[in-house]
Amino acid sequence: MSFSISAIPDIRFGDGALAGLATAVKSFDGVAATLLVIDAFLAQSGLADRIKADLAGAGISTEVFSNFSGEPKLAHLRAAMEVAKGADMVIGVGGGSALDIAKIVACCAASGVDPMFYALAVNPLPKTPLKKIMVPTTAGTGSETSATNIFAGPEGKKLWIWGPETKADLVILDPALTTTLPASLTAWCGLDAFIHAFEAATNRNTHRGAQFYAHQALRLITSSLETAVKEPGNLDARGDVLLGSCFAGIAIDNCGTAIAHNISHALAGLAPVHHGLATALGFEATLPWLVEADTDEFNASAKACGLESAAALPAFVSDWMDRCGIVRALPAGFKPFDAADLAQEMRAPENQPMRRSTVRDVTETDIDRFAAAVMALPKGI
């Protein structure tokens, strides 16, 4: 079997690694001004001011963009582009939303072209984007190592901008930055990372190169997520989940995802929902059907989780979700919608790649059945 592994950025890991940010920025030639894209609550905590001061001490000016919440929207990207004028580098600090905004803006600010021009890879990205440093503060999306970037278009539907031009030039992984994440978000993000690794290791596009990272991600996350949820100050556990999330990001960057992400993207097309929770709910609903394929890849992934075979995965995942405190419910915004609405979103053209990459053929009946199972969950509790 032949395969290729897409370029992996320079990754620096360690407790307190953020302290080296100014030195890292200075190592890039010609960088005198930066845009810092940072989650609002992190900015309000004083972290943005601290980063600005550190960079100023190195002779680098910084503008801050933190006026966003939830998943990235087209309006956020356009607003950040305005703040980015004059910048030589974009630094993303935060969850997947902050990182995706930072990576997209690094391309759009360089070209001066609206993000919609690049949506769904209709047009090629600029070959000389602004330099990019990504600093994840959640352990879930893997956006720091991915070439795929998600945002909501003008109609609220999930779109993506894809291309190696969006990838980070440097990734800084500092477990200390994840310790303030609430237990529920730690669990949701961790399950998202786990599912990234699992789907990349088992879908139609999988190969040995990606499985190297995916299986290590599965080992790290299954062994440490519950501890990270229950002992938020445990830096060893936090570090394992953060590194696992990064490795899972490398895996999906090479092989993509599958049916659970088809469902989670479809859910987001109906109403606001945390991506990690939506993906976990979709994964639990489809896993028993999925592992009936009983492929070598499923069994290898099960062994990476410490299990004997793929047949043990559904019970393991459900019990693990229980121990991590994941409530099987959708937000109140889903009350107006039913299974037919979700099934329609699952069939949307932008969600087809995730269905097609699923190792089992996803029939029309399967879509209806999965949609019914997910939409039967309680709403608004």
C-alpha positions, 0 to 999 in steps of 0.5 A, spaced: 500 500 500 502 506 498 501 513 501 503 520 503 503 524 509 502 531 509 507 536 512 506 536 519 508 543 522 513 544 528 510 542 534 513 544 541 510 541 547 511 542 555 508 545 561 509 553 560 511 552 553 507 559 551 513 563 555 517 561 549 512 565 544 515 571 543 522 568 541 518 563 536 515 569 533 522 573 532 525 567 529 521 568 523 524 573 518 520 580 517 515 579 522 514 586 526 506 586 527 502 580 529 494 579 529 492 575 536 486 571 535 484 569 542 477 567 545 474 572 549 474 569 556 482 568 555 482 575 553 478 578 559 483 573 563 489 578 562 492 573 557 491 577 551 495 583 555 500 578 557 502 576 550 502 583 547 506 585 553 511 579 551 511 581 544 512 588 545 518 587 549 521 583 543 519 589 539 513 586 535 506 590 535 500 586 536 493 587 535 487 583 538 481 580 535 476 577 540 470 579 538 467 572 537 463 566 540 461 559 538 463 556 532 466 561 527 461 565 522 463 569 516 462 575 520 467 574 524 472 572 519 470 579 515 471 583 522 478 579 523 480 581 516 479 588 518 484 588 524 489 584 521 491 589 516 498 591 516 500 584 520 505 579 518 503 574 522 497 571 525 497 568 532 491 563 534 490 562 542 484 558 544 479 553 542 478 550 535 474 557 533 479 561 534 484 557 531 480 556 525 479 564 524 486 565 525 488 560 519 483 563 514 484 570 516 492 569 515 490 567 508 484 572 506 488 578 509 494 576 505 490 576 498 485 581 500 479 576 498 473 575 501 473 568 505 467 566 501 471 566 495 475 560 498 469 556 501 468 549 499 475 549 495 472 552 489 478 557 488 485 556 490 488 559 496 494 564 496 500 561 496 504 566 500 499 567 506 501 570 513 505 566 517 501 562 523 502 560 530 497 556 533 496 555 541 490 550 542 487 551 549 482 546 548 484 538 547 479 536 541 479 539 535 486 538 532 485 544 528 492 546 530 495 541 525 489 541 520 488 544 513 481 544 514 477 550 517 470 550 518 465 556 518 458 558 518 456 561 511 451 567 510 445 562 511 448 559 517 450 552 514 457 549 515 462 550 510 470 549 510 476 552 507 481 547 505 488 547 503 495 546 506 496 554 505 492 554 512 496 550 516 500 552 522 508 554 521 508 552 528 504 549 534 505 550 541 502 545 546 502 548 553 498 543 558 497 549 563 493 553 558 487 547 558 486 547 566 481 552 566 476 548 561 470 546 565 469 538 566 463 538 561 467 541 555 473 537 557 469 531 556 466 534 549 473 536 546 476 529 549 471 525 545 471 529 539 479 528 539 478 521 540 473 520 534 477 524 530 483 519 531 478 513 531 475 515 524 481 517 521 484 510 523 478 506 520 475 509 514 476 508 507 481 513 506 486 510 512 493 508 511 499 506 516 502 513 516 495 516 519 494 510 523 501 511 527 498 518 529 491 515 530 493 509 534 497 513 539 492 518 540 487 513 542 492 510 547 493 517 550 486 519 550 483 513 553 488 512 558 487 520 561 481 523 559 477 521 565 482 523 569 483 530 566 475 531 567 475 529 574 482 532 576 482 538 572 489 540 575 492 534 573 497 536 568 500 529 566 493 527 564 491 534 561 498 533 557 496 526 554 489 529 552 492 535 549 498 531 545 492 526 543 488 531 540 494 534 536 496 527 533 488 526 532 488 532 528 494 530 524 490 523 522 484 527 520 488 532 516 491 525 512 484 521 512 478 525 514 473 523 518 466 519 517 459 518 519 459 521 526 462 527 523 456 527 518 451 527 523 455 533 528 455 537 522 448 536 520 446 538 527 450 544 527 446 546 520 439 546 524 441 549 531 447 551 535 451 545 539 458 544 541 461 540 536 464 535 541 458 534 544 454 533 537 460 528 535 459 524 541 452 523 540 453 521 533 458 516 534 455 513 540 448 512 535 452 509 529 458 505 533 454 498 534 452 499 526 459 501 524 463 495 528 459 490 524 464 491 519 469 487 523 475 490 519 482 489 521 482 497 522 477 496 527 480 491 531 487 494 531 483 501 533 480 497 539 486 494 541 489 501 541 484 502 546 486 496 551 480 492 548 480 485 545 476 486 539 472 491 535 465 488 538 467 491 545 467 498 543 460 500 543 459 498 551 466 501 552 465 508 549 458 508 552 461 506 559 466 511 558 462 517 556 458 515 563 464 516 567 466 522 563 459 525 565 456 526 558 449 527 558 445 525 552 441 531 550 441 536 545 440 544 547 433 547 547 434 550 540 433 543 537 426 543 539 422 545 533 426 540 529 425 532 528 428 526 525 426 528 518 430 535 518 436 532 521 436 527 515 435 532 510 441 536 513 445 529 513 444 528 505 446 535 504 452 536 499 457 539 503 456 533 508 457 527 503 464 526 503 464 524 510 458 519 508 462 517 502 469 515 507 465 511 512 467 504 511 460 501 511 455 504 505 451 509 508 444 507 505 438 512 505 435 507 510 441 508 515 440 516 514 433 516 517 435 511 522 441 514 525 437 521 524 431 518 528 436 515 534 439 522 535 433 526 535 429 522 540 434 524 545 432 529 550 432 537 548 433 542 553 435 539 559 
